[in-house]
Amino acid sequence: MRLLFLQDWNPLSGGAERFTLDLRDALVGAGDDVRLLTADVSPEARRVADYLAPASDHPVAKSVLQVHNPFAAAAVRRVVKDFRPDVALINMFALYLSPAVAGALGAVPYVLLVSDYKCTCPLGHRLLPDRSICHYSEGIACLKQGCLSWPHWMRDQLRYRRIRSVVSNAAVVVSTSEALRSSLAQQGIESRRVYLFSGLPEKALWARRPSPDPLLLFVGRLDIEKGVDTLLRAFAIWRRSVPAGKLRIVGRGAQQIHLERLASQLGVADAVRFLGWQTTAEIEQELSEAWALVAPSRWPEPFGLVALEAIARGVPAVVPDLGGLAETVEHGVTGLRYPPEDAAALAAALVEVAGNDLFPGHTLPPEAVERTRQRFARERMVTQLRSILREFALDRPAA
Protein backbone atom coordinates (compact mmCIF):
# COMPACT_ATOMS: atom_id res chain seq x y z
CA MET A 1 0.00 0.00 0.00
CA ARG A 2 1.35 3.41 -0.99
CA LEU A 3 0.44 5.86 1.75
CA LEU A 4 0.87 9.64 1.79
CA PHE A 5 1.04 10.94 5.37
CA LEU A 6 0.14 14.64 5.76
CA GLN A 7 1.03 16.22 9.10
CA ASP A 8 1.72 19.71 10.43
CA TRP A 9 5.02 20.11 12.26
CA ASN A 10 5.33 22.29 15.34
CA PRO A 11 8.65 24.18 15.61
CA LEU A 12 8.65 23.17 19.30
CA SER A 13 8.64 19.47 18.47
CA GLY A 14 7.05 17.29 21.11
CA GLY A 15 4.96 14.19 21.63
CA ALA A 16 2.85 14.63 18.48
CA GLU A 17 5.93 14.82 16.29
CA ARG A 18 7.56 11.81 17.99
CA PHE A 19 4.35 9.87 17.51
CA THR A 20 4.28 10.79 13.81
CA LEU A 21 7.75 9.36 13.26
CA ASP A 22 6.97 6.26 15.32
CA LEU A 23 3.81 5.66 13.29
CA ARG A 24 5.59 6.16 9.97
CA ASP A 25 8.30 3.72 10.98
CA ALA A 26 5.72 1.19 12.19
CA LEU A 27 3.78 1.34 8.91
CA VAL A 28 6.97 1.00 6.90
CA GLY A 29 7.94 -1.95 9.08
CA ALA A 30 4.58 -3.53 8.27
CA GLY A 31 5.43 -3.38 4.57
CA ASP A 32 3.81 -0.15 3.38
CA ASP A 33 5.48 2.48 1.22
CA VAL A 34 4.96 5.64 3.30
CA ARG A 35 5.89 9.18 2.38
CA LEU A 36 5.63 12.04 4.88
CA LEU A 37 4.72 15.54 3.75
CA THR A 38 4.88 18.28 6.34
CA ALA A 39 5.28 22.02 6.75
CA ASP A 40 8.71 23.54 6.27
CA VAL A 41 8.88 25.36 9.60
CA SER A 42 11.62 23.66 11.58
CA PRO A 43 15.05 22.10 11.07
CA GLU A 44 13.70 18.77 12.35
CA ALA A 45 10.96 18.75 9.71
CA ARG A 46 13.60 19.25 7.03
CA ARG A 47 15.55 16.27 8.36
CA VAL A 48 12.72 13.78 8.66
CA ALA A 49 10.16 14.59 5.94
CA ASP A 50 10.10 13.15 2.45
CA TYR A 51 8.38 16.26 1.11
CA LEU A 52 8.13 19.81 2.46
CA ALA A 53 5.32 22.29 1.94
CA PRO A 54 6.16 26.02 2.20
CA ALA A 55 4.67 27.65 5.30
CA SER A 56 5.34 30.64 7.51
CA ASP A 57 5.38 31.60 11.17
CA HIS A 58 5.09 35.32 10.38
CA PRO A 59 1.83 36.38 12.11
CA VAL A 60 0.23 38.02 9.07
CA ALA A 61 1.30 35.37 6.56
CA LYS A 62 0.32 32.59 8.94
CA SER A 63 -3.13 34.10 9.48
CA VAL A 64 -3.77 34.12 5.72
CA LEU A 65 -2.21 30.73 4.96
CA GLN A 66 -4.22 29.00 7.67
CA VAL A 67 -7.32 29.71 5.59
CA HIS A 68 -5.76 28.48 2.35
CA ASN A 69 -2.12 27.59 1.77
CA PRO A 70 -1.76 27.40 -2.03
CA PHE A 71 1.91 26.40 -1.71
CA ALA A 72 1.03 23.37 0.39
CA ALA A 73 -1.74 22.46 -2.04
CA ALA A 74 0.69 22.67 -4.96
CA ALA A 75 3.17 20.47 -3.09
CA VAL A 76 0.49 17.83 -2.50
CA ARG A 77 -0.55 17.85 -6.15
CA ARG A 78 3.06 17.26 -7.22
CA VAL A 79 3.45 14.38 -4.78
CA VAL A 80 0.17 12.79 -5.91
CA LYS A 81 1.32 12.96 -9.51
CA ASP A 82 4.76 11.50 -8.81
CA PHE A 83 4.07 9.04 -5.98
CA ARG A 84 0.52 7.98 -6.93
CA PRO A 85 -0.61 7.09 -3.40
CA ASP A 86 -3.39 4.56 -2.87
CA VAL A 87 -4.65 6.45 0.16
CA ALA A 88 -3.69 9.41 2.35
CA LEU A 89 -3.60 9.78 6.10
CA ILE A 90 -4.16 13.34 7.33
CA ASN A 91 -3.43 14.18 10.93
CA MET A 92 -2.96 17.78 12.08
CA PHE A 93 -3.31 20.24 9.19
CA ALA A 94 -4.94 23.44 10.49
CA LEU A 95 -1.83 25.22 11.76
CA TYR A 96 0.30 25.34 8.59
CA LEU A 97 -0.83 23.05 5.78
CA SER A 98 -4.41 24.39 5.83
CA PRO A 99 -7.57 22.65 4.55
CA ALA A 100 -6.25 23.14 1.01
CA VAL A 101 -4.17 19.95 1.21
CA ALA A 102 -7.25 17.73 1.38
CA GLY A 103 -8.70 19.15 -1.82
CA ALA A 104 -5.34 18.84 -3.54
CA LEU A 105 -5.48 15.05 -3.14
CA GLY A 106 -8.00 14.89 -5.96
CA ALA A 107 -9.35 11.35 -6.34
CA VAL A 108 -7.08 9.93 -3.64
CA PRO A 109 -9.24 8.98 -0.61
CA TYR A 110 -8.06 10.11 2.79
CA VAL A 111 -8.49 8.98 6.38
CA LEU A 112 -8.59 11.83 8.90
CA LEU A 113 -6.80 10.97 12.15
CA VAL A 114 -8.06 13.44 14.75
CA SER A 115 -5.68 13.78 17.70
CA ASP A 116 -6.70 17.24 18.93
CA TYR A 117 -9.75 19.52 19.12
CA LYS A 118 -8.83 21.87 16.31
CA CYS A 119 -11.64 20.59 14.09
CA THR A 120 -14.21 21.82 16.60
CA CYS A 121 -12.40 24.59 18.51
CA PRO A 122 -10.42 27.51 17.04
CA LEU A 123 -8.28 27.64 20.18
CA GLY A 124 -7.70 23.90 20.06
CA HIS A 125 -8.23 23.16 23.76
CA ARG A 126 -11.99 23.62 24.34
CA LEU A 127 -11.44 25.87 27.35
CA LEU A 128 -13.48 29.01 27.93
CA PRO A 129 -11.83 32.20 29.23
CA ASP A 130 -12.86 31.22 32.79
CA ARG A 131 -10.97 27.93 32.23
CA SER A 132 -14.12 25.80 32.30
CA ILE A 133 -14.59 23.23 29.55
CA CYS A 134 -16.56 24.44 26.53
CA HIS A 135 -19.58 22.46 25.38
CA TYR A 136 -20.68 24.91 22.67
CA SER A 137 -20.45 24.24 18.96
CA GLU A 138 -17.88 26.21 16.99
CA GLY A 139 -19.44 29.40 15.60
CA ILE A 140 -21.07 32.46 17.14
CA ALA A 141 -20.45 31.06 20.64
CA CYS A 142 -16.70 31.55 20.11
CA LEU A 143 -17.39 35.29 19.86
CA LYS A 144 -20.09 35.55 22.53
CA GLN A 145 -18.04 33.65 25.10
CA GLY A 146 -15.05 35.93 24.54
CA CYS A 147 -12.77 33.26 23.09
CA LEU A 148 -12.13 35.15 19.84
CA SER A 149 -11.89 38.79 18.86
CA TRP A 150 -14.09 40.13 16.07
CA PRO A 151 -11.28 40.05 13.44
CA HIS A 152 -10.25 36.52 14.46
CA TRP A 153 -13.85 35.33 14.42
CA MET A 154 -14.55 36.89 11.02
CA ARG A 155 -11.47 35.23 9.52
CA ASP A 156 -12.46 31.88 10.98
CA GLN A 157 -15.87 31.91 9.31
CA LEU A 158 -14.22 31.02 6.01
CA ARG A 159 -11.51 28.92 7.60
CA TYR A 160 -13.95 26.71 9.49
CA ARG A 161 -16.19 26.20 6.50
CA ARG A 162 -13.12 24.67 4.85
CA ILE A 163 -12.11 22.68 7.93
CA ARG A 164 -15.63 21.24 8.15
CA SER A 165 -15.34 20.30 4.47
CA VAL A 166 -12.15 18.35 5.22
CA VAL A 167 -13.98 16.46 7.95
CA SER A 168 -17.10 15.74 5.91
CA ASN A 169 -15.17 14.59 2.82
CA ALA A 170 -12.93 12.17 4.71
CA ALA A 171 -13.45 8.51 3.90
CA VAL A 172 -13.55 7.99 7.66
CA VAL A 173 -12.61 9.95 10.78
CA VAL A 174 -10.47 8.19 13.38
CA SER A 175 -10.20 9.46 16.97
CA THR A 176 -7.50 8.69 19.52
CA SER A 177 -9.51 8.17 22.73
CA GLU A 178 -13.04 7.50 23.89
CA ALA A 179 -13.12 11.01 25.38
CA LEU A 180 -12.26 12.54 22.01
CA ARG A 181 -14.67 10.25 20.15
CA SER A 182 -17.46 11.36 22.49
CA SER A 183 -16.56 15.04 22.13
CA LEU A 184 -16.57 14.79 18.35
CA ALA A 185 -19.92 12.98 18.43
CA GLN A 186 -21.40 15.85 20.45
CA GLN A 187 -20.38 18.12 17.59
CA GLY A 188 -21.97 15.82 15.01
CA ILE A 189 -18.77 14.11 13.87
CA GLU A 190 -18.82 10.33 13.93
CA SER A 191 -15.46 8.62 14.29
CA ARG A 192 -13.81 5.28 14.94
CA ARG A 193 -11.65 5.03 18.04
CA VAL A 194 -8.20 3.48 17.67
CA TYR A 195 -5.66 2.75 20.39
CA LEU A 196 -2.58 4.91 20.15
CA PHE A 197 0.83 3.60 20.97
CA SER A 198 3.90 5.30 22.31
CA GLY A 199 7.56 4.63 21.75
CA LEU A 200 8.01 2.05 24.50
CA PRO A 201 11.51 1.12 25.57
CA GLU A 202 12.91 -2.36 25.31
CA LYS A 203 12.58 -3.83 28.79
CA ALA A 204 16.19 -4.91 28.84
CA LEU A 205 17.32 -1.35 28.14
CA TRP A 206 15.27 0.34 30.86
CA ALA A 207 16.11 0.54 34.53
CA ARG A 208 14.40 2.43 37.35
CA ARG A 209 16.75 4.47 39.51
CA PRO A 210 14.41 6.43 41.82
CA SER A 211 15.99 9.48 43.40
CA PRO A 212 16.91 9.18 47.11
CA ASP A 213 14.68 12.20 47.79
CA PRO A 214 10.99 12.48 46.77
CA LEU A 215 11.00 13.69 43.17
CA LEU A 216 8.08 14.65 40.93
CA LEU A 217 8.32 15.23 37.18
CA PHE A 218 6.25 17.21 34.68
CA VAL A 219 6.90 16.89 30.94
CA GLY A 220 5.00 19.03 28.44
CA ARG A 221 4.27 22.47 27.05
CA LEU A 222 4.14 25.33 29.55
CA ASP A 223 0.78 26.58 28.30
CA ILE A 224 -2.35 27.48 30.21
CA GLU A 225 -4.23 24.27 29.37
CA LYS A 226 -1.48 22.09 30.85
CA GLY A 227 -2.30 23.24 34.40
CA VAL A 228 1.26 23.59 35.72
CA ASP A 229 0.06 26.42 37.98
CA THR A 230 -2.24 23.91 39.71
CA LEU A 231 0.71 21.56 40.09
CA LEU A 232 2.81 24.29 41.72
CA ARG A 233 0.05 25.09 44.21
CA ALA A 234 -0.36 21.40 45.00
CA PHE A 235 3.40 21.03 45.32
CA ALA A 236 3.51 23.86 47.87
CA ILE A 237 0.87 22.05 49.94
CA TRP A 238 2.65 18.70 49.52
CA ARG A 239 5.95 20.05 50.79
CA ARG A 240 4.41 20.82 54.17
CA SER A 241 4.33 17.08 54.80
CA VAL A 242 7.19 16.12 52.47
CA PRO A 243 9.75 18.92 53.04
CA ALA A 244 12.49 17.11 51.09
CA GLY A 245 10.29 16.93 47.98
CA LYS A 246 11.53 18.25 44.65
CA LEU A 247 9.83 19.05 41.34
CA ARG A 248 11.40 19.08 37.91
CA ILE A 249 9.57 20.71 35.01
CA VAL A 250 10.59 19.71 31.49
CA GLY A 251 9.28 21.82 28.62
CA ARG A 252 8.88 25.36 27.45
CA GLY A 253 6.06 27.67 26.52
CA ALA A 254 4.36 31.01 26.96
CA GLN A 255 3.62 30.46 30.67
CA GLN A 256 7.20 29.89 31.84
CA ILE A 257 7.90 33.36 33.30
CA HIS A 258 4.51 33.38 35.03
CA LEU A 259 5.16 29.91 36.48
CA GLU A 260 8.62 30.85 37.73
CA ARG A 261 7.11 33.87 39.51
CA LEU A 262 4.36 31.71 40.97
CA ALA A 263 6.92 29.26 42.36
CA SER A 264 8.65 32.19 44.08
CA GLN A 265 5.37 33.56 45.46
CA LEU A 266 4.51 30.12 46.86
CA GLY A 267 7.92 29.86 48.51
CA VAL A 268 8.98 26.72 46.63
CA ALA A 269 11.35 28.16 44.02
CA ASP A 270 14.32 26.50 45.70
CA ALA A 271 12.70 23.07 45.22
CA VAL A 272 11.52 23.55 41.61
CA ARG A 273 13.79 23.26 38.58
CA PHE A 274 12.67 24.47 35.15
CA LEU A 275 14.76 22.37 32.77
CA GLY A 276 13.46 23.71 29.45
CA TRP A 277 13.37 21.57 26.36
CA GLN A 278 15.05 18.18 26.74
CA THR A 279 16.14 15.51 24.30
CA THR A 280 14.47 12.11 24.37
CA ALA A 281 17.52 10.64 26.11
CA GLU A 282 17.42 13.38 28.75
CA ILE A 283 13.72 12.80 29.39
CA GLU A 284 14.44 9.08 29.77
CA GLN A 285 16.94 9.94 32.48
CA GLU A 286 14.45 12.19 34.27
CA LEU A 287 11.81 9.45 34.17
CA SER A 288 14.22 6.88 35.56
CA GLU A 289 14.74 9.04 38.67
CA ALA A 290 11.20 10.33 39.22
CA TRP A 291 8.98 8.97 41.98
CA ALA A 292 5.96 9.96 39.89
CA LEU A 293 5.03 11.68 36.64
CA VAL A 294 2.40 14.39 37.15
CA ALA A 295 0.25 15.58 34.23
CA PRO A 296 -2.13 18.19 35.76
CA SER A 297 -3.97 19.20 32.57
CA ARG A 298 -7.09 21.32 32.96
CA TRP A 299 -8.27 20.55 29.43
CA PRO A 300 -9.59 17.12 28.37
CA GLU A 301 -6.43 15.77 26.75
CA PRO A 302 -7.27 14.00 23.47
CA PHE A 303 -5.07 11.14 24.63
CA GLY A 304 -2.13 11.87 26.91
CA LEU A 305 0.97 10.09 25.66
CA VAL A 306 3.09 11.38 28.52
CA ALA A 307 1.28 9.26 31.13
CA LEU A 308 1.53 6.16 28.97
CA GLU A 309 5.25 6.72 28.44
CA ALA A 310 5.76 6.96 32.21
CA ILE A 311 3.69 3.88 33.05
CA ALA A 312 5.47 1.81 30.42
CA ARG A 313 8.69 2.61 32.25
CA GLY A 314 7.33 1.64 35.66
CA VAL A 315 6.74 5.22 36.81
CA PRO A 316 3.41 5.94 38.56
CA ALA A 317 1.38 8.66 36.80
CA VAL A 318 -0.82 11.19 38.60
CA VAL A 319 -3.47 12.67 36.31
CA PRO A 320 -6.84 14.42 36.46
CA ASP A 321 -9.94 12.28 36.07
CA LEU A 322 -10.57 13.91 32.71
CA GLY A 323 -10.20 13.21 29.00
CA GLY A 324 -7.78 10.76 27.48
CA LEU A 325 -5.40 10.88 30.44
CA ALA A 326 -8.04 9.23 32.64
CA GLU A 327 -8.33 6.38 30.13
CA THR A 328 -4.61 5.70 30.36
CA VAL A 329 -4.22 5.40 34.15
CA GLU A 330 -5.72 2.61 36.27
CA HIS A 331 -6.44 4.31 39.58
CA GLY A 332 -4.43 2.76 42.37
CA VAL A 333 -2.73 0.36 39.96
CA THR A 334 -0.65 2.36 37.48
CA GLY A 335 -1.09 5.72 39.15
CA LEU A 336 -3.70 7.96 40.70
CA ARG A 337 -6.53 10.11 39.34
CA TYR A 338 -7.85 13.21 41.11
CA PRO A 339 -10.64 15.77 40.49
CA PRO A 340 -9.47 18.25 37.82
CA GLU A 341 -8.25 21.69 38.95
CA ASP A 342 -8.32 20.68 42.63
CA ALA A 343 -4.89 21.56 44.04
CA ALA A 344 -5.71 20.14 47.48
CA ALA A 345 -6.85 16.83 45.98
CA LEU A 346 -3.74 16.71 43.82
CA ALA A 347 -1.56 17.37 46.88
CA ALA A 348 -3.29 14.51 48.70
CA ALA A 349 -2.62 12.22 45.73
CA LEU A 350 1.04 13.27 45.78
CA VAL A 351 1.28 12.39 49.47
CA GLU A 352 -0.18 8.99 48.70
CA VAL A 353 2.05 8.32 45.72
CA ALA A 354 5.14 9.37 47.68
CA GLY A 355 4.43 6.78 50.35
CA ASN A 356 5.83 3.29 50.03
CA ASP A 357 2.58 1.38 50.54
CA LEU A 358 0.75 1.88 47.26
CA PHE A 359 3.80 1.71 44.97
CA PRO A 360 6.65 -0.05 46.82
CA GLY A 361 10.02 1.28 45.76
CA HIS A 362 8.15 4.04 43.88
CA THR A 363 7.90 1.64 40.96
CA LEU A 364 4.88 -0.01 39.36
CA PRO A 365 4.46 -3.78 39.61
CA PRO A 366 5.68 -5.59 36.47
CA GLU A 367 2.28 -7.15 35.76
CA ALA A 368 0.60 -3.71 35.70
CA VAL A 369 3.28 -2.36 33.36
CA GLU A 370 2.92 -5.35 31.07
CA ARG A 371 -0.86 -5.01 30.95
CA THR A 372 -0.48 -1.37 29.86
CA ARG A 373 2.15 -2.30 27.29
CA GLN A 374 -0.16 -4.91 25.80
CA ARG A 375 -3.18 -2.60 25.76
CA PHE A 376 -1.25 0.12 23.95
CA ALA A 377 1.05 -2.11 21.93
CA ARG A 378 2.38 -0.75 18.66
CA GLU A 379 1.08 -3.80 16.79
CA ARG A 380 -2.48 -3.16 17.99
CA MET A 381 -2.76 0.32 16.53
CA VAL A 382 -0.88 -0.54 13.36
CA THR A 383 -3.22 -3.48 12.73
CA GLN A 384 -6.30 -1.31 13.38
CA LEU A 385 -5.11 1.60 11.27
CA ARG A 386 -3.83 -0.49 8.35
CA SER A 387 -7.17 -2.27 8.22
CA ILE A 388 -8.98 1.05 7.97
CA LEU A 389 -6.56 2.43 5.37
CA ARG A 390 -6.84 -0.69 3.20
CA GLU A 391 -10.63 -0.49 3.45
CA PHE A 392 -10.60 2.80 1.54
CA ALA A 393 -7.42 2.55 -0.54
CA LEU A 394 -7.67 2.76 -4.31
CA ASP A 395 -7.51 -0.59 -6.07
CA ARG A 396 -4.76 0.19 -8.57
CA PRO A 397 -3.59 -2.30 -11.17
CA ALA A 398 -0.07 -3.62 -10.65
CA ALA A 399 2.61 -1.57 -12.42
PEQUIKA-V484554 format. One record per backbone hydrogen bond with DSSP energy under -0.5 kcal/mol. NH is the residue of the N-H (numbers start at 1). CO is the residue of the C=O. If there is no record, write none. Layout:
nh=NH co=CO
nh=NH co=CO
//
This chain:
nh=3 co=1
nh=3 co=33
nh=4 co=87
nh=5 co=3
nh=5 co=35
nh=6 co=4
nh=6 co=89
nh=7 co=37
nh=8 co=92
nh=13 co=11
nh=18 co=14
nh=19 co=15
nh=20 co=16
nh=21 co=17
nh=22 co=18
nh=23 co=19
nh=24 co=20
nh=25 co=21
nh=26 co=22
nh=27 co=23
nh=28 co=24
nh=29 co=25
nh=30 co=26
nh=31 co=28
nh=32 co=27
nh=33 co=1
nh=34 co=32
nh=35 co=3
nh=37 co=5
nh=37 co=35
nh=38 co=51
nh=39 co=7
nh=40 co=53
nh=41 co=39
nh=46 co=42
nh=47 co=43
nh=48 co=44
nh=49 co=45
nh=50 co=36
nh=51 co=36
nh=53 co=38
nh=62 co=58
nh=63 co=59
nh=64 co=60
nh=65 co=61
nh=66 co=62
nh=67 co=64
nh=68 co=64
nh=70 co=68
nh=73 co=69
nh=74 co=70
nh=75 co=71
nh=76 co=72
nh=77 co=73
nh=78 co=74
nh=79 co=75
nh=80 co=76
nh=81 co=77
nh=82 co=78
nh=83 co=79
nh=84 co=79
nh=84 co=80
nh=86 co=2
nh=87 co=2
nh=88 co=109
nh=89 co=4
nh=90 co=88
nh=90 co=111
nh=91 co=6
nh=91 co=89
nh=98 co=93
nh=99 co=66
nh=101 co=98
nh=102 co=99
nh=103 co=99
nh=104 co=100
nh=105 co=102
nh=106 co=103
nh=108 co=105
nh=109 co=107
nh=111 co=88
nh=112 co=172
nh=113 co=90
nh=113 co=111
nh=114 co=112
nh=114 co=174
nh=115 co=113
nh=117 co=124
nh=120 co=117
nh=121 co=117
nh=124 co=121
nh=128 co=132
nh=131 co=128
nh=134 co=126
nh=142 co=139
nh=143 co=139
nh=143 co=140
nh=144 co=140
nh=145 co=141
nh=146 co=143
nh=147 co=142
nh=148 co=142
nh=153 co=149
nh=154 co=150
nh=155 co=151
nh=156 co=152
nh=157 co=153
nh=157 co=154
nh=158 co=154
nh=158 co=155
nh=159 co=155
nh=160 co=156
nh=161 co=157
nh=162 co=158
nh=163 co=159
nh=164 co=160
nh=165 co=161
nh=166 co=162
nh=167 co=163
nh=168 co=164
nh=169 co=165
nh=170 co=167
nh=171 co=110
nh=172 co=110
nh=174 co=112
nh=175 co=192
nh=176 co=114
nh=181 co=177
nh=182 co=178
nh=183 co=179
nh=184 co=180
nh=185 co=181
nh=186 co=182
nh=187 co=183
nh=187 co=184
nh=188 co=185
nh=189 co=184
nh=190 co=188
nh=192 co=173
nh=194 co=175
nh=196 co=194
nh=198 co=376
nh=200 co=198
nh=205 co=202
nh=206 co=203
nh=209 co=288
nh=211 co=289
nh=216 co=246
nh=217 co=292
nh=218 co=248
nh=220 co=250
nh=222 co=252
nh=223 co=221
nh=226 co=223
nh=227 co=224
nh=231 co=227
nh=232 co=228
nh=233 co=229
nh=234 co=230
nh=235 co=231
nh=236 co=232
nh=237 co=233
nh=238 co=234
nh=239 co=235
nh=240 co=237
nh=241 co=237
nh=241 co=238
nh=242 co=238
nh=245 co=242
nh=246 co=214
nh=247 co=271
nh=248 co=216
nh=249 co=273
nh=250 co=218
nh=250 co=248
nh=251 co=249
nh=251 co=276
nh=255 co=222
nh=256 co=253
nh=259 co=255
nh=260 co=256
nh=261 co=257
nh=262 co=258
nh=263 co=259
nh=264 co=260
nh=265 co=261
nh=266 co=262
nh=267 co=264
nh=268 co=263
nh=269 co=263
nh=271 co=268
nh=272 co=268
nh=272 co=269
nh=273 co=247
nh=274 co=272
nh=275 co=249
nh=275 co=273
nh=276 co=249
nh=283 co=279
nh=284 co=280
nh=285 co=281
nh=286 co=282
nh=287 co=283
nh=288 co=284
nh=289 co=285
nh=290 co=286
nh=291 co=215
nh=292 co=215
nh=293 co=316
nh=294 co=217
nh=295 co=293
nh=295 co=318
nh=298 co=225
nh=299 co=225
nh=301 co=299
nh=307 co=304
nh=308 co=304
nh=309 co=305
nh=310 co=306
nh=311 co=307
nh=312 co=308
nh=313 co=310
nh=314 co=311
nh=315 co=310
nh=316 co=291
nh=316 co=314
nh=317 co=334
nh=318 co=293
nh=319 co=317
nh=319 co=336
nh=320 co=295
nh=321 co=338
nh=322 co=320
nh=324 co=301
nh=325 co=322
nh=326 co=322
nh=326 co=323
nh=327 co=323
nh=328 co=324
nh=328 co=325
nh=329 co=325
nh=330 co=328
nh=331 co=329
nh=332 co=335
nh=333 co=330
nh=334 co=330
nh=335 co=330
nh=336 co=317
nh=338 co=319
nh=342 co=339
nh=343 co=341
nh=346 co=342
nh=347 co=343
nh=348 co=344
nh=349 co=345
nh=350 co=346
nh=351 co=347
nh=352 co=348
nh=353 co=349
nh=354 co=350
nh=355 co=351
nh=355 co=352
nh=362 co=359
nh=363 co=360
nh=364 co=314
nh=368 co=365
nh=369 co=365
nh=370 co=366
nh=371 co=367
nh=372 co=368
nh=373 co=369
nh=374 co=370
nh=375 co=371
nh=376 co=372
nh=377 co=374
nh=380 co=377
nh=381 co=377
nh=382 co=378
nh=383 co=379
nh=384 co=380
nh=385 co=381
nh=386 co=382
nh=387 co=383
nh=388 co=384
nh=389 co=385
nh=390 co=386
nh=391 co=387
nh=392 co=388
nh=392 co=389
nh=393 co=389
nh=394 co=86
nh=396 co=394
//
